[in-house]
Amino acid sequence: MNIQWYPGHMTKAKRAMQEDIKLIDLIIELVDARAPLSSRNPDIDELGKGKGRLILLNKADLASEGANAAWSSFFKEKGFQVLKIDARQKASLKQINPVIQEACREKIERDRRRGIINRPVRAMVVGIPNVGKSTFINSLAGKAAAKTGNKPGVTKGNQWIRLNKQVELLDTPGILWPKFEDQEVGLKLAFLGSINDEILNQEELAAELCAFLSKNREGLLGERYQMEESGKSSYELLEGIAVSRACLTKGGGYDLSRASKLLLDDFRGGKLGRITLEMPPASEPVQEKEE
């Protein structure tokens, strides 16, 4: 399936970020731990040249622990500060402030030499839609400072949030890039819910997810939905899910629309287990039996 989504507000948001970057000491970039490379906007590296960088592997609780470790090493080797977090859990954010100070150590030292003491670090929080930026900010701030939602595009404009005397955050809208050159990237983002579901064929997307899981996590669908998985096509698997979860029409046919939504919700909510969609380049394939 061909996937492209770049609504008009993203162009405006990108221009605003380019304007604000001169005010920023640090870029905090959230990525989805289940697909860390696919969920990175390639424009951010250019935007963030010369700035401190911190990558947060959000939703790490939904990704394979081994894969989380591999991705942490991958980004650290590229010079980023890296943390694995679950933005919904305050406990996983305790390390954030010390890491922010470490990422901006040179800037803080430079200020001190100039006689500027206790100026807060200004950090821009960036990431693609639905990756958890606003949830992260609210958890860190301990209040509803940013709008949240379980669909992409909730944050439409930039807003400053003062965390404490040491850190000020600039919340930004989730932005993608104008065209997915690699449709595999678009597909993974659609699985994760970072593409507006309303523009997608849900049955086709769910069938693609069935195909991916059957290939890379053989037996998982059969176990979760109590059905025979071996040798079945992706649509036959979707039909099996419909039967298993009583997603049937009045005439006894398959309600693939309901079955598709159920499967996608199960995957996105972690009900299928900890699943990573991609591994670092030159690493092992995704095939793995989960802990």
DAWO-V628127 format. One record per residue. N is the residue number from 1. RES is the residue in one letter. NEAR is the number of other C-alpha atoms within 10 Angstrom. Layout:
# DAWO-V628127
n & res & near
N & RES & NEAR
N & RES & NEAR
This chain:
# DAWO-V628127
n & res & near
1 & M & 12
2 & N & 10
3 & I & 18
4 & Q & 20
5 & W & 17
6 & Y & 14
7 & P & 13
8 & G & 8
9 & H & 14
10 & M & 20
11 & T & 14
12 & K & 14
13 & A & 19
14 & K & 20
15 & R & 10
16 & A & 15
17 & M & 19
18 & Q & 11
19 & E & 10
20 & D & 13
21 & I & 18
22 & K & 10
23 & L & 11
24 & I & 17
25 & D & 20
26 & L & 24
27 & I & 26
28 & I & 23
29 & E & 23
30 & L & 27
31 & V & 28
32 & D & 27
33 & A & 31
34 & R & 29
35 & A & 23
36 & P & 23
37 & L & 18
38 & S & 22
39 & S & 23
40 & R & 21
41 & N & 17
42 & P & 12
43 & D & 12
44 & I & 15
45 & D & 13
46 & E & 8
47 & L & 14
48 & G & 19
49 & K & 11
50 & G & 10
51 & K & 18
52 & G & 23
53 & R & 23
54 & L & 26
55 & I & 23
56 & L & 27
57 & L & 26
58 & N & 26
59 & K & 22
60 & A & 24
61 & D & 18
62 & L & 22
63 & A & 22
64 & S & 22
65 & E & 18
66 & G & 14
67 & A & 24
68 & N & 23
69 & A & 12
70 & A & 15
71 & W & 25
72 & S & 22
73 & S & 14
74 & F & 17
75 & F & 17
76 & K & 14
77 & E & 10
78 & K & 8
79 & G & 11
80 & F & 17
81 & Q & 19
82 & V & 22
83 & L & 21
84 & K & 23
85 & I & 24
86 & D & 22
87 & A & 25
88 & R & 17
89 & Q & 13
90 & K & 15
91 & A & 12
92 & S & 16
93 & L & 17
94 & K & 12
95 & Q & 12
96 & I & 16
97 & N & 15
98 & P & 10
99 & V & 15
100 & I & 22
101 & Q & 18
102 & E & 15
103 & A & 21
104 & C & 21
105 & R & 13
106 & E & 12
107 & K & 17
108 & I & 20
109 & E & 13
110 & R & 13
111 & D & 14
112 & R & 13
113 & R & 10
114 & R & 9
115 & G & 9
116 & I & 11
117 & I & 12
118 & N & 12
119 & R & 13
120 & P & 17
121 & V & 20
122 & R & 22
123 & A & 27
124 & M & 25
125 & V & 23
126 & V & 26
127 & G & 25
128 & I & 26
129 & P & 24
130 & N & 27
131 & V & 28
132 & G & 24
133 & K & 29
134 & S & 25
135 & T & 22
136 & F & 24
137 & I & 24
138 & N & 20
139 & S & 21
140 & L & 22
141 & A & 17
142 & G & 11
143 & K & 10
144 & A & 13
145 & A & 19
146 & A & 21
147 & K & 14
148 & T & 19
149 & G & 12
150 & N & 12
151 & K & 14
152 & P & 20
153 & G & 20
154 & V & 16
155 & T & 20
156 & K & 16
157 & G & 15
158 & N & 17
159 & Q & 14
160 & W & 15
161 & I & 18
162 & R & 14
163 & L & 17
164 & N & 12
165 & K & 10
166 & Q & 14
167 & V & 17
168 & E & 18
169 & L & 23
170 & L & 21
171 & D & 25
172 & T & 24
173 & P & 28
174 & G & 27
175 & I & 26
176 & L & 24
177 & W & 17
178 & P & 12
179 & K & 12
180 & F & 16
181 & E & 10
182 & D & 11
183 & Q & 14
184 & E & 14
185 & V & 17
186 & G & 22
187 & L & 22
188 & K & 21
189 & L & 24
190 & A & 21
191 & F & 21
192 & L & 21
193 & G & 19
194 & S & 25
195 & I & 25
196 & N & 18
197 & D & 15
198 & E & 7
199 & I & 10
200 & L & 16
201 & N & 13
202 & Q & 20
203 & E & 18
204 & E & 17
205 & L & 20
206 & A & 25
207 & A & 21
208 & E & 19
209 & L & 22
210 & C & 24
211 & A & 19
212 & F & 14
213 & L & 19
214 & S & 21
215 & K & 12
216 & N & 18
217 & R & 17
218 & E & 17
219 & G & 16
220 & L & 17
221 & L & 22
222 & G & 16
223 & E & 12
224 & R & 13
225 & Y & 18
226 & Q & 14
227 & M & 15
228 & E & 14
229 & E & 19
230 & S & 12
231 & G & 9
232 & K & 13
233 & S & 14
234 & S & 20
235 & Y & 17
236 & E & 15
237 & L & 24
238 & L & 28
239 & E & 21
240 & G & 24
241 & I & 27
242 & A & 24
243 & V & 20
244 & S & 15
245 & R & 14
246 & A & 14
247 & C & 21
248 & L & 18
249 & T & 12
250 & K & 8
251 & G & 6
252 & G & 10
253 & G & 12
254 & Y & 19
255 & D & 18
256 & L & 24
257 & S & 17
258 & R & 18
259 & A & 25
260 & S & 25
261 & K & 16
262 & L & 17
263 & L & 22
264 & L & 23
265 & D & 16
266 & D & 13
267 & F & 18
268 & R & 17
269 & G & 14
270 & G & 15
271 & K & 14
272 & L & 19
273 & G & 18
274 & R & 19
275 & I & 28
276 & T & 24
277 & L & 22
278 & E & 21
279 & M & 21
280 & P & 19
281 & P & 10
282 & A & 6
283 & S & 12
284 & E & 12
285 & P & 12
286 & V & 17
287 & Q & 16
288 & E & 15
289 & K & 13
290 & E & 14
291 & E & 8
